[in-house]
């Protein structure tokens, strides 16, 4: 049986490049995004009003604009501190032909 990652249902901006998330499996909490702030496209977050405008997109991502989004699954892994293998036990590493 294939496991399905929880779906994001709520997001809110917090001070200092943090966001609060809630997923449909009951997992909720804060994720620190300071490691991304000020880098590449994330320089836009230097405008606090822009960062505060975080929202859910129609394609199950967390976004600030049509150009800046973060995968909700990746944030779920950060929030729970689980590995993909813990969530998907049948996940096996690919073996390259030698």
C-alpha positions in Angstrom: 0.0 0.0 0.0 1.3 3.4 -1.0 1.5 6.0 1.8 0.4 9.6 1.0 2.1 12.6 2.5 -0.1 14.8 4.6 -1.7 17.8 2.9 -1.0 21.3 4.0 -4.2 23.1 5.2 -3.0 26.3 6.8 0.1 28.6 6.8 0.9 31.9 8.6 3.9 34.1 8.6 5.7 34.7 11.9 8.6 37.1 12.7 12.2 36.4 11.8 11.6 34.3 8.7 9.5 31.6 10.4 6.2 30.2 9.3 3.5 28.3 11.2 2.0 25.3 9.4 -0.9 22.9 9.9 -1.3 19.6 8.0 -4.5 17.5 7.7 -2.9 14.7 9.8 -2.8 17.0 12.8 0.9 17.9 12.6 1.4 21.6 13.2 4.2 23.9 14.3 6.9 26.4 13.3 9.5 26.1 10.6 12.5 28.4 10.6 13.4 29.5 7.1 16.3 31.8 8.0 18.7 29.5 6.0 16.9 30.6 2.8 16.3 34.2 3.6 18.4 36.7 1.6 19.5 34.0 -0.9 18.5 34.1 -4.6 14.8 34.5 -5.1 14.3 34.6 -1.3 15.9 38.1 -1.2 12.4 39.3 -1.7 11.7 38.3 1.9 13.8 41.2 3.1 10.5 43.1 2.5 8.6 42.1 5.7 5.3 42.9 4.0 6.1 40.5 1.2 7.1 37.7 3.6 3.9 38.2 5.6 1.9 37.6 2.4 2.6 33.8 2.5 -0.4 31.7 1.3 -1.3 28.3 0.1 -1.2 27.8 -3.7 -3.6 25.7 -5.7 -0.9 23.1 -6.3 -0.3 22.2 -2.6 2.7 24.5 -2.1 3.4 27.4 0.2 4.0 30.5 -1.9 4.7 34.2 -1.7 4.1 34.9 -5.4 3.8 33.0 -8.6 7.7 33.0 -8.7 8.5 32.0 -5.1 7.1 28.8 -3.5 8.3 26.0 -1.3 7.1 22.4 -1.5 4.8 21.6 1.4 6.2 18.0 1.6 9.7 19.3 2.1 8.4 21.6 4.9 6.6 18.6 6.5 9.9 16.7 6.6 11.6 19.7 8.2 8.8 20.1 10.7 8.6 16.5 11.8 12.3 15.9 11.4 11.5 12.6 9.6 13.3 11.2 6.6 11.4 10.3 3.4 12.1 6.6 4.3 10.2 7.0 7.6 7.1 8.3 5.9 7.4 5.9 2.9 8.8 2.7 4.3 8.7 1.0 0.9 11.0 3.6 -0.5 14.2 2.0 -1.6 17.4 3.7 -2.9 17.9 3.4 -6.6 20.8 1.1 -7.7 22.8 2.4 -10.6 24.1 -0.1 -13.1 27.8 -0.4 -13.0 
